[in-house]
Amino acid sequence: RTFFITTNGYFGIGHPLAREGDLVCVVLTAHVPFVLRPTSRREYEFVGDSYVHGISEGEII
């Protein structure tokens, strides 16, 4: 796992391959946020799951 801080100031841990520019996404039916990497204007690559303090327990929804 790797530590990260989002542009909005949230901090968390994610997949070791996560890197700057990846997106942390909350999907309504998922139990954890996902890390996605933009590959083009309309496509994203799944990097892995994550834990983000303040949103992983449903606080953001």
C-alpha positions as CSV (number, residue, x, y, z in Angstrom):
1,R,0.0,0.0,0.0
2,T,1.0,3.6,-0.6
3,F,0.1,6.8,1.3
4,F,-1.5,9.7,-0.6
5,I,-3.1,13.0,-0.1
6,T,-5.9,14.2,-2.5
7,T,-6.1,17.7,-4.0
8,N,-9.0,18.3,-1.6
9,G,-6.8,17.4,1.4
10,Y,-8.1,13.9,2.2
11,F,-5.4,11.4,3.1
12,G,-5.5,7.7,2.6
13,I,-3.7,4.5,1.5
14,G,-4.1,2.8,-1.9
15,H,-2.6,0.4,-4.3
16,P,1.2,0.5,-4.6
17,L,1.0,1.4,-8.3
18,A,-1.1,4.5,-7.6
19,R,0.6,7.7,-8.7
20,E,0.1,11.4,-8.9
21,G,-2.7,12.3,-11.4
22,D,-4.8,9.2,-10.5
23,L,-8.4,9.8,-9.4
24,V,-10.1,8.6,-6.2
25,C,-13.7,7.7,-7.1
26,V,-16.6,6.9,-4.8
27,V,-19.1,4.5,-6.4
28,L,-22.5,4.3,-4.7
29,T,-22.7,0.5,-4.5
30,A,-19.0,-0.1,-3.6
31,H,-17.8,-0.5,-0.1
32,V,-14.5,1.3,-0.7
33,P,-13.3,4.1,-2.9
34,F,-11.5,3.1,-6.2
35,V,-8.3,4.5,-7.7
36,L,-8.7,5.1,-11.4
37,R,-6.1,6.3,-14.0
38,P,-7.1,8.4,-17.0
39,T,-5.9,6.8,-20.2
40,S,-7.7,9.0,-22.6
41,R,-10.4,11.7,-22.6
42,R,-13.2,9.1,-22.0
43,E,-11.4,6.0,-20.6
44,Y,-9.9,5.1,-17.3
45,E,-7.8,2.2,-16.0
46,F,-8.7,0.5,-12.7
47,V,-5.6,0.8,-10.4
48,G,-7.1,-0.7,-7.2
49,D,-9.1,0.0,-4.1
50,S,-8.2,2.5,-1.4
51,Y,-9.0,3.7,2.1
52,V,-9.6,7.4,2.4
53,H,-10.1,8.9,5.9
54,G,-13.3,10.8,5.9
55,I,-15.0,9.1,2.9
56,S,-14.4,5.4,3.2
57,E,-17.1,4.9,5.8
58,G,-19.8,6.6,3.8
59,E,-19.2,10.1,5.2
60,I,-19.1,11.8,1.9
61,I,-22.4,10.4,0.6
